[in-house]
Each structure stands twice: as C-alpha cells, then as structure tokens.
Amino acid sequence: MPARSLKARILAAAPESLREAVAILRAGGLVVFPTDTVYGLGADPFNAEAVARIYRVKGREATKPLQLLLADASQLPDVATEVSELARRAAEHFFPGGITLVLKKAPKVPSNVVAGGETVGVRVPDHPLCQALVQAFRAPIAATSANRSGQASPGTAQEAAEKVGDAVDLILDGGACPVGRESTVLDLSSQRPRLVRPGAVSKETIERVLGVTLDPSS
C-alpha cells in the first residue's frame, strides 16, 4: 500500500508557528495540535465550512458531535447553559485534564458543531501548546482526534501527519502526548451523571472526587 502524501507542514512549537496557526484557523483552515491525551484536529466552530471540512477529513458521521476546547473554565458560561454545581466542581477538579464534560449548550454554539443536539462537550486540555493556541485564538476551538474514523488516535505529530497530513493546513509539533488515550466523556447535562466514554480519567476517580455514583447503564 503506498504511503500517504504528507502535504501539511509540521512546525515546532514557537511564537511564530502559533501565530500562523491562529491565522489559519481564522481563515477557515484546519490545524492539528497536541493535547494531553492525543493529537487533535481543530477548526473555528463559527465557520460552517471549516466545521464541515473536519467531518469530511475525518469521514465522521454527521450524527457525531465535535467537542469544544476552552482555554480555562471561565469560558464555560459562554458555551453552556445551566452549569450546575456538580459541573462546576468537576471543572474545578479536572480542568485542565483528560475529561470532557457534556453540558446543555448555549444558543451561540452552532448546531453543526453538536450534530444538531442540545448538548455540547467541553474540555480544557492540560497541554501548554494547546492552551496557548486556544488563548491566542480568543475563542473555543471545535476539535476531534486527528485521524480518520476507525483509526487509532495519534500520539505524535508524525502519526497525525500519516493519518490526515494530506488534508489539513498545518501541524503543530508539541512532542508525544503524555497520556496517549482519548479523554473521558462525562455527561452532566441532566440530574443523573453518566459516563459516556471511558478514557484518561477513571470512573472510580470521578465517583470518588465528585461523590457521585455514575449511571450503571453507561
């Protein structure tokens, strides 16, 4: 099988590469970057064509939402309504880190980002380059893992390049991701917390820290 053509440039973490990444996002382009879990594929959530491009590159089903990456927990009221006390405690304990919280979305969050649903997944990755990118962009970034659907998620810039390098505009190289597995997805959009996807933060840790019992049907 022939090797994939790697067209996207790979730039090391530096102020100038960060500025270029922000310019690409603002122009509707796609940027790959490291998080604490895996390499992510990101776009401007308020640019409909950029969001649609993520779905095409990923080969992702339109029924599967993207998540929003935040600079810190202070951005939660911008993208979510009804941020419960439990959600605030979860953000306090687990942000930044390998957990995605599912909350009721704010009206400003575009429908195509959340696959037409009423909830949104939000995360603050514990990676300095990713945090710097979101802060410099001055808005949340719509993201998913930087691989085609069905493939393993990439833990390095080179792995991401091999998976999607022919379809993105820039790859920021921040070294190997320290965790190497996807974030845990915790649904706090209703009164009963539910574990949607196991991941970097264990069910036992969540239950112990938050003092809850997660939905056994999850």
SULNOR-V765232 format. One record per residue. N is the residue number from 1. SS is DSSP state (helix for helix, strand for strand, loop for the rest). NEAR is the number of other C-alpha atoms within 8 Angstrom. D_LAST is the distance of its C-alpha to the last C-alpha in whole Angstrom. Layout:
n=<N & N>
ss=<SS & SS>
near=<NEAR & NEAR>
d_last=<D_LAST & D_LAST>
This chain:
n=<1 & 2 & 3 & 4 & 5 & 6 & 7 & 8 & 9 & 10 & 11 & 12 & 13 & 14 & 15 & 16 & 17 & 18 & 19 & 20 & 21 & 22 & 23 & 24 & 25 & 26 & 27 & 28 & 29 & 30 & 31 & 32 & 33 & 34 & 35 & 36 & 37 & 38 & 39 & 40 & 41 & 42 & 43 & 44 & 45 & 46 & 47 & 48 & 49 & 50 & 51 & 52 & 53 & 54 & 55 & 56 & 57 & 58 & 59 & 60 & 61 & 62 & 63 & 64 & 65 & 66 & 67 & 68 & 69 & 70 & 71 & 72 & 73 & 74 & 75 & 76 & 77 & 78 & 79 & 80 & 81 & 82 & 83 & 84 & 85 & 86 & 87 & 88 & 89 & 90 & 91 & 92 & 93 & 94 & 95 & 96 & 97 & 98 & 99 & 100 & 101 & 102 & 103 & 104 & 105 & 106 & 107 & 108 & 109 & 110 & 111 & 112 & 113 & 114 & 115 & 116 & 117 & 118 & 119 & 120 & 121 & 122 & 123 & 124 & 125 & 126 & 127 & 128 & 129 & 130 & 131 & 132 & 133 & 134 & 135 & 136 & 137 & 138 & 139 & 140 & 141 & 142 & 143 & 144 & 145 & 146 & 147 & 148 & 149 & 150 & 151 & 152 & 153 & 154 & 155 & 156 & 157 & 158 & 159 & 160 & 161 & 162 & 163 & 164 & 165 & 166 & 167 & 168 & 169 & 170 & 171 & 172 & 173 & 174 & 175 & 176 & 177 & 178 & 179 & 180 & 181 & 182 & 183 & 184 & 185 & 186 & 187 & 188 & 189 & 190 & 191 & 192 & 193 & 194 & 195 & 196 & 197 & 198 & 199 & 200 & 201 & 202 & 203 & 204 & 205 & 206 & 207 & 208 & 209 & 210 & 211 & 212 & 213 & 214 & 215 & 216 & 217 & 218>
ss=<loop & loop & loop & loop & loop & loop & loop & loop & strand & strand & strand & strand & loop & loop & helix & helix & helix & helix & helix & helix & helix & helix & helix & helix & helix & helix & loop & loop & loop & loop & strand & strand & strand & strand & loop & loop & loop & loop & strand & strand & strand & strand & strand & strand & loop & loop & loop & helix & helix & helix & helix & helix & helix & helix & helix & helix & helix & helix & loop & loop & loop & loop & loop & loop & loop & loop & strand & strand & strand & loop & loop & loop & helix & helix & helix & helix & helix & helix & helix & strand & loop & loop & loop & loop & helix & helix & helix & helix & helix & helix & helix & helix & helix & helix & loop & loop & loop & loop & strand & strand & strand & strand & strand & strand & strand & loop & loop & loop & loop & loop & loop & loop & loop & loop & loop & loop & loop & loop & strand & strand & strand & strand & strand & loop & loop & loop & loop & helix & helix & helix & helix & helix & helix & helix & helix & helix & helix & loop & loop & loop & strand & strand & strand & strand & strand & loop & loop & loop & loop & loop & loop & loop & loop & loop & loop & loop & helix & helix & helix & helix & helix & helix & helix & helix & loop & loop & loop & loop & loop & strand & strand & strand & strand & loop & loop & loop & loop & loop & loop & loop & loop & loop & loop & strand & strand & strand & strand & loop & loop & loop & loop & loop & loop & strand & strand & strand & strand & loop & loop & loop & loop & loop & helix & helix & helix & helix & helix & helix & helix & helix & loop & loop & loop & loop & loop & loop & loop & loop>
near=<2 & 3 & 4 & 8 & 7 & 9 & 8 & 12 & 7 & 9 & 9 & 8 & 10 & 6 & 6 & 6 & 11 & 12 & 9 & 8 & 12 & 11 & 8 & 12 & 14 & 9 & 6 & 11 & 12 & 14 & 15 & 14 & 15 & 20 & 13 & 13 & 16 & 16 & 17 & 12 & 13 & 14 & 16 & 14 & 14 & 7 & 9 & 8 & 7 & 13 & 15 & 9 & 8 & 12 & 11 & 8 & 10 & 10 & 8 & 10 & 6 & 7 & 6 & 8 & 10 & 11 & 14 & 13 & 13 & 16 & 11 & 8 & 10 & 5 & 9 & 10 & 9 & 6 & 12 & 12 & 9 & 6 & 11 & 6 & 6 & 8 & 10 & 9 & 9 & 10 & 10 & 8 & 7 & 9 & 15 & 10 & 10 & 17 & 14 & 13 & 12 & 13 & 15 & 12 & 11 & 10 & 6 & 5 & 11 & 9 & 8 & 10 & 13 & 15 & 11 & 8 & 7 & 7 & 10 & 15 & 12 & 13 & 15 & 14 & 15 & 12 & 9 & 6 & 11 & 12 & 13 & 10 & 11 & 14 & 9 & 9 & 10 & 6 & 7 & 12 & 12 & 14 & 12 & 9 & 10 & 14 & 12 & 11 & 7 & 4 & 6 & 5 & 11 & 13 & 13 & 13 & 17 & 6 & 9 & 15 & 12 & 10 & 10 & 13 & 14 & 10 & 8 & 13 & 10 & 12 & 15 & 15 & 12 & 11 & 7 & 8 & 14 & 6 & 8 & 10 & 9 & 10 & 12 & 15 & 14 & 13 & 12 & 13 & 9 & 6 & 5 & 7 & 13 & 10 & 13 & 9 & 7 & 11 & 12 & 12 & 11 & 9 & 9 & 6 & 8 & 11 & 11 & 8 & 7 & 9 & 7 & 8 & 6 & 11 & 9 & 4 & 3 & 7>
d_last=<39 & 40 & 39 & 37 & 40 & 39 & 40 & 38 & 40 & 39 & 40 & 40 & 38 & 41 & 42 & 44 & 41 & 39 & 41 & 41 & 37 & 37 & 40 & 38 & 35 & 37 & 39 & 36 & 36 & 33 & 32 & 31 & 30 & 28 & 26 & 25 & 22 & 23 & 26 & 25 & 27 & 28 & 30 & 31 & 28 & 31 & 33 & 32 & 33 & 32 & 28 & 29 & 31 & 28 & 26 & 29 & 29 & 26 & 26 & 23 & 21 & 22 & 19 & 17 & 18 & 20 & 19 & 22 & 24 & 26 & 29 & 27 & 26 & 29 & 28 & 25 & 27 & 28 & 25 & 23 & 23 & 22 & 22 & 21 & 22 & 18 & 18 & 22 & 21 & 18 & 21 & 24 & 22 & 20 & 22 & 24 & 21 & 19 & 16 & 15 & 15 & 14 & 17 & 19 & 21 & 25 & 27 & 29 & 26 & 27 & 25 & 25 & 23 & 20 & 21 & 22 & 19 & 19 & 17 & 18 & 17 & 19 & 20 & 23 & 24 & 26 & 28 & 32 & 33 & 30 & 30 & 34 & 33 & 31 & 34 & 36 & 35 & 35 & 32 & 28 & 27 & 25 & 24 & 22 & 22 & 26 & 25 & 25 & 22 & 21 & 23 & 23 & 22 & 26 & 27 & 30 & 33 & 34 & 31 & 30 & 34 & 33 & 30 & 31 & 35 & 36 & 35 & 34 & 37 & 37 & 35 & 35 & 35 & 34 & 33 & 31 & 27 & 27 & 23 & 23 & 19 & 17 & 16 & 12 & 11 & 10 & 10 & 13 & 14 & 14 & 15 & 11 & 10 & 6 & 6 & 6 & 8 & 10 & 13 & 16 & 15 & 13 & 11 & 14 & 16 & 14 & 14 & 17 & 19 & 17 & 17 & 14 & 11 & 8 & 6 & 5 & 4 & 0>
